[in-house]
Structures are given as C-alpha cells and as structure tokens.
Amino acid sequence: MISSTVTERNCAKNVCVSHNYIGEVIIMIWTIAIILFVLWLLGFAVFNVAGGLIHLLLVLAVIAIAYQLITGRKVV
C-alpha cells in the first residue's frame, strides 16, 4: 500500500512515465523524420523543375519585350 501511494504521488507530479507514452513518442519522432525526408526529396525534384521553368519564363519575357520594342506597338 505504501508503494502504491508513492507511485500515485510521483505520477501526479508528472514524474511517472509509462511504456505506452514512450512508444507514442518514438512513433511521433519517426513520423516527423519520415515526413521531413519525403519533403526533402520533393524539394530536389520540384525546385529543379521550377528553376528551369523560371528561366524559360524569363527568356519568353525578354523575347516579348524585344518584340514589342522592334515592332513599335503600343501596349494596351
């Protein structure tokens, strides 16, 4: 009976840690690690493609401006 009261007091002070809680923390850490790894891999694929698209759009913008200057049309 004395040991149960000591355990109850320790659990009331948040000193008691159950095995279920530790398991949940480990699962949460692995979940966060996997999500960050997947986002890291997607970053390589997306930003490489986006970088190429940005350069393509810049080239098209320069061509459009040069065409406007050469033809002498007014922008509406």
CORSUL-V511452 format. One record per backbone hydrogen bond with DSSP energy under -1.0 kcal/mol. CO is the residue of the C=O (numbers start at 1). NH is the residue of the N-H. Records with the same first field share a line. If there is no record, write none. Layout:
CO: NH  NH
This chain:
1: 5
2: 6
3: 7
4: 8
5: 9
6: 10
7: 11
8: 12
9: 13
10: 15
11: 14
18: 22
19: 23
20: 24
21: 25
22: 26
23: 27
24: 28
25: 29
26: 30
27: 31
28: 32
29: 33
30: 34
31: 35
32: 36
33: 37
34: 38
35: 39
36: 40
37: 41
38: 42
39: 43
40: 44
41: 45
42: 46
43: 47
44: 48
45: 49
46: 50
47: 51
48: 52
49: 53
50: 54
51: 55
52: 56
53: 57
54: 58
55: 59
56: 60
57: 61
58: 62
59: 63
60: 64
61: 65
62: 66
63: 67
64: 68
65: 69
66: 70
67: 71
68: 72
